[in-house]
Amino acid sequence: MGKPVFYGWYVLGGLFTMYAVSNGIANFTLPLLYPSLMEEFGWNQAQITRPAAIKFLFASVYNLAVGFLLDRYSPRPLMAAGAIIMSVGLSSMILMDSLAFFTGAYLLLAFGLSLCGLIPCMVTVSRWFTVYRGRAVGILLMASSAGGAILPLVIRGQLADEAWRAALLTLSTIAIIGLLVPVLWPVRTRPADKGTTPDGLPVAEGAAPQSEPLGIFGGTPLATAARMPVFYLLLTATGILWFCITGVLQHQALYLGRDNGLDGGSLALVFSVFFWCSIIGKFAFGWLSDHFAKVNIMLLAVINLSVGLLILRFIEASDMKLVYVYAAVYGIGFSGAFTMIQLMIAELFSGPTYGRILGIYVAVDTISAGIGVAVLGEMRVAFDSYLPAINLMLGLVAVAFVCMLLVKRLSTQRQAMLAEEPAV
């Protein structure tokens, strides 16, 4: 008989499904409904994206609390509760008749997403994988892109008919099945729950079980980590990247559809290409991070993202070839940056306070995402164009690049100091 498959891969499969459904719907598919909602209710670009911006701001508080809870409790009950809450939030949107109703439904959606989304998935994966963490995280994060690639096609016909309520009913059904089933099986919290070890690697007889390795700056109390310059440099960089990533994701349907004339069916195809390319980007950057210094791959991701923004800056929807080039380049760039943000946090701060530190990062990044969505909407209304907002994002990405260069320098110094410690 051959060697049994490491159970961690089954866990990763369950988390992949959950993340594809949760993020694929909440962050990547719902924006496709915006043009139909604007047409029916008469909302402008700032109004239609405001509920999403508020969602991100509230989610920052939820994420902070979830991060602290995950250092104490099992992720599975939190995930189950999140699955139910998120499904209720989606279903309630079918009945909306005002902007206030839309906002309330989005807040419920944010609460559910915090409980069953990125943070519990990342904490669980980090417990199951150490040696293969880059690949495992890359595969996990591919899930949201898979959701973003597949789900728009599932509701494409409903989008073309502007039947947004029917589309929401379809998405709600997918959510309740795709989120609850994996929590029941195969997701488990730790390798010890299945009598195995991280990565399924053998442990010598009589040896203590393997523990999660510490990050470059890991193993220090949270208060100490929060006084380190590297903590704030990485936080600034990730906040900027989330500002740009989420701002574009929430507004590109409006920019390409309302401003440049793409119809709902064409938008669904562009979004599908965008997210299929982001699947490639997440796996590629995860793989690269297992073979090269993660901070260097992070810098590469920032460059890729800036190139995508440059293409977006000069895009015209009449040139569909350029639209698809943008979808491919920015899809890879956003996914690479998103993947490397998660890996860099684990690389620097993995250890006993990782859940809390991750919660703080995701909270701040989520606030930045909400600000990005709101700022792009307000700038579009104020200037009657998205171009000033794109110029702003190009400048911010340059700042993020400089921050990561400084993170690289400080990380290198820390690793050199740690390497010298045994000789002291």
Protein Blocks (a to p, Z undefined) as FASTA:
>chain_A
ZZdddfklmmmmmmmmmmmmmmmmmmmmmmmmmmmmmmmnopafklmmmmmmmmmmmmmm
mmmmmmmmmmmmcfklmmmmmmmmmmmmmmmmmmpcbfklmmmmmmmmmmmmmmmmmmmm
mmmmmmmpmklmmmmmmmmmmmmmmmmmmmmmmmmmmmmnopaklmmmmmmmmmmmmmmm
mmmpccdfbfklnopaehhiacdehiacddddddfkgoiafklmmmpfklmmmmmmmmmm
mmmmmmmmmmmmmmmmmmnopafklmmmmmmmmmmmmmmmmmmmmmmmmmmcfklmmmmm
mmmmmmmmmmmmmgcfklmmlmmmmmmmmmmmmmmmmmmmmmmmmmmmgcjklmmmmmmm
mmmmmmmmmmmmmmmmmmmmmnopaklmmmmmmmmmmmmmmmmmmmmmmmmmmmmmmmmm
mmZZ
